[in-house]
Amino acid sequence: MIWLIGNKGMLGNDVEKLLKERGLTYWASDKEVDISDYKAMEKFGKDKKIKWIINCSGYTKVDKAEEEVDEAFRINKDGVRNIALFSAKRQIKLIHISTDYVFDGSQEGGGGVVAYSEDDKTNPINIYGKSKLAGEEEIKKILEEYFIIRTAWLYGLQGNNFVYTMLRLFKERDLVKVVEDQWGSPTYTVDLARAILKIIEDDSVSYGIYHFTNEGVTNWYEFAKAIYNRAKRLGLIDDNKKVEIQPIKTEDYPTAARRPRYSVLSKEKIKKEFNIEIPYWRESLEKYLKRILDEGYRI
């Protein structure tokens, strides 16, 4: 039996779809079970024989977190602590989703970007990253055995994400300015969901921290251009609509929260341990845009 926490979020939505497709028995919850209230978790979990918890929940409003510090920590630290305590009490295997924002983005080599490994030093530079790292640390304090999966630049069918934002802006504007000096790897929720289920279906005991994103490295500007070109070819953007995509520096696009300049994550550990083949980010973007088209999803 699996308890999926955060099933209405972007990642949780695709995890639940895969659970259904594969005929796995599970319970799902979202905001109706407040993870910051341990008694609420106990009430929900009572009489349920839970073997795995997949925690896809989280406070993810990166800029808003700079104002809503207590709320970010209530969910990303206190809520995660309760999930870890619940898991420890019942000897449940926990898979928790974290972020590249636990790093400061300063890891740069002579030849360009150097991917962060799971053992590299963490040093978050915004409240969101600090709250997510605090959640990781709560898990480590409470559990000896756990799976923490850090991901980055996540996009999926459910919820707000960079791809949706770009598609909307391409329809509304003739000029779109996008930051070109922040580097990372986009991640399609379906690919991450498959990796999560692989761990469960293997009934793995290879506990620890893992990194997962799609393969390849890009920046937001190049990512935006790829979205535009593929969406245009698929007919998601009017063929007569011409949009200029202009590269800008981070300093030209001020945000409440600082972002890591380089947050490329090494996937070598998860690929080796679970024998996972990870698609290249352009390939997954194509599948995602076709899915939007096939399912008639409105931007």
N, C-alpha and C positions, 0 to 999 in steps of 0.2 A: 504493500500500500504506500502511495506517495502523497505527500501534502505539498501542493504547489501554492506558494504564497505570492500574491501579486499577479494573479492570472489575467487581470484586465489591463495591465501595462503592455508596453510595446513588445518586450521580450516574452513576458508571461503568456501573452496571447498566442504566440507561435509555439511555445512549449506545450501549451494545452492542446493545440491542434495536433501536434505530433503524438502526444499521449493518447489522444482519441484514435488517431490513425493506426497506432501500433497496438491498440487494444489493452493498454496498461490501466490498471485500476488506480484511481487517484481521487483525492479530495482537492478542491480548489477554493481559495478565498482571496479577497482583496480588502478594501477598506472596511468591510463589514466586520472583520476581525482585526481589532487594533493591536498591532504587534508591540506597541509601547505599554500595553496593559497585559501583564502576565496572566492575570486571572481570566481574561477574555480568551487567551490562547489555550489555557487549561480547559476552559468550558468547551471550546470548539473541538479540542483533541480528545476529550473524554470518550472512552469506549471505542476509539478508533485505533486499529493496529497499524501504526505508521512505522515504516521501515526507512523511508527517505524523506527529507525535506528539501525542496528546491526553493530558495529564496530569491525571487525576482523583484521583490518590492524595494522601494527606496525613494528618498527625496532626491529629485534629479534636476531641479530648477537652479542651474549653476549660478546665474547672476542674482536671482532672488535670494539665494542662500546667504549672500553678503548682508542682507537685511534680516532675514529670518533664521538667524544663527541657532536659536533654541529649537526651532522646528526641525531644521536639518539634523541636528544632533539627536533630537527625540526619536526620529525615525531611523537614521543611519547608524547611530551608536546604541541608544537605549533599546530600540526595537530589536536590533541584531543581538544584543546581549540576551534579551528574553528568548529569542529563537535558539541561541546557543544553550541557555539554561534548560529549556524545554527538551532540546536534543540530548543533553547530557543526562537528564533525569530518566529519559526513556530509552537511552542507548540507540538513538536515531542517527543515521548518516546524514550529514548536512552538506549541501552544495549551495554556496553563497556567491552572488555576483558582485564584483567590485569594479574598479575603474583604473584607467591609466593616469587619472588625475592625482593618484597618490605620489606621483613623481613630479619633480619641478621642471623637467624638460630641458635641463642644461647638459644632458649627456650627448655630446657632439664629438665625433672623431675627425681626424684629418681628412678623411675621404667623404665626410658628410654625416649622415645619421647613423648612430650606433644603437641598435635595438636594446631595450631594457630587458634584462633577465629577471626571473622571479626573486633572485637573491640580491639584486641591486638595492642600494640605499633609497628609502622613501623620503620625500620631503615636499609635501603638498604646499601649493602657493595660493590656494583659495579655500574658502570655508567648505564648499562641497567636498573637495579632496580631503580636507582634514577630517570631516565627519565620516567619510567612507573609510579612511585609514583607522579612525577610532573604532569603527565597527569591526574591521579586521582584527584589531588588537584585542577586542572583547572576546572574539571567537578563540583566539590563541590562548587567552587566559583561562577560558572555561573548558575547552575541548583539547584533547591530545590528538584526536583524529578528525579531520575535516577536509573539505574541498573548497578552496577560494579560487574563483576564476575572474581574473581582471580582463576587461574588454575595453574597447574604445570606438568612438565615432559610430555609434550604433544607429541603425535605421531599420524600420520595419513598417508593416501595413497599419498598425495601430499606434496612434499618438503622434506628437510633433517630432520632427527630425529635420536634418539639414536638407535631405533630398526633397521633401515636401515643400520646405521653405523656398528652395530654388525654383521648383516647378511653378509655385505660386507667383514668385517675383518675375519669372520669365513671361508669364501671362500678363502681368500688370505693368511692367516697365520696359523701356527700350535700352536702359543702361543699368547693369547690376555690378556693384563693386564687391570684390571678394578678397579676403586676406590670402596672401601668397607665401608668407614666411612662418606658417605653423604647419608642421609635418606630422603625419601619422598614417594609420591604416584604417579605412572604413570597415565596418562589420555589419553584415546582413543578419538579422535576427534568426532567420531559418537555419543558417549555418551554425550559429552558436547553440541554438536549441538542439540540433543534431549531436553536437559534441557533448552537451549535458546528458542527453539520453544514452549516449554511448557509455558513459561512466556508470549509469544506473544499470543498463542492460548487461554490462560486464560484471556487475556486482563488485565493483573495484574496491580494493583496499590500498590503492596507491595514493594515499592521502597527501595533501600539501597545497601549495599555491601554484596556480597555472595561469598562463596568459593565452588569450585567444582573440584574434582578429582575422579578417581575411588576409590573404597573402598580398605582398606588394606595398609600396610606400608612395604617398602622394602628398599634396598640400590642398588646402581648401579651394584655391583658385583652379587648380587642375581637376579637382573632383567636380567642381561646378561646371567646367567646360565639358567633361565627360557626360554629366547628367544632361546638359543641354543638347549635345550632339546625338546621344542615344534616344532621348525623348522626342527629338525632332524627327528622327528616322522612323520611330514607331508611331508617329502621329499624335503624341500626347501634347505637342505644341503645334499650333497652326503653322503650316509651311510658309505662309506669307509673312509671318511675324519674325522680324530680325531683332536680335538682342545683342548688344555689345557687353561682353563680360570683361571688366577692367580689374587688373591685379592691384592691390593696395597693401601697405604695410600694417602691421598690428597697431602701430601708433596712430594710424589714420582712421582706425575703427575702435574707439575706446569702449570698453565694457566694464561693468561693475566688478566682475571677477577676472583676475588675470588667468590666462591660459598657458599651459606648457607649450614652448616653441617646438619641442621635439618629444613626441610621446609614442614612438614606434616600439611595439612590444615583440620580443622574441617568442616564437611559437614552437621552438625546437623541443622543449620538454613535453608539451601536451601531444605533439605529433608522434614522438618516440614512444611515450608511455602507453598511449591508447591506439596507436596505429591509425591515426586520423589523417586523411588527405584534405587539406584546406583549399578551397577555391580562391583564385585570384580575384581581387576586389572588382575589376572591370567585368568579369564574368558574372559575379553575383549581382552587380548593379543591373546588368542586362536582364537577369531573371526577375529581379524585383520590379523593374519598370514594365516588363511583360505581364507580371502578375497584377499590377495596378490596372493595366489595360484590359486583361482578361476578366477581372472581377468587377470591372466598371466602377472602380473606386474614384470618388470625386475629390479633386484637389481643392 
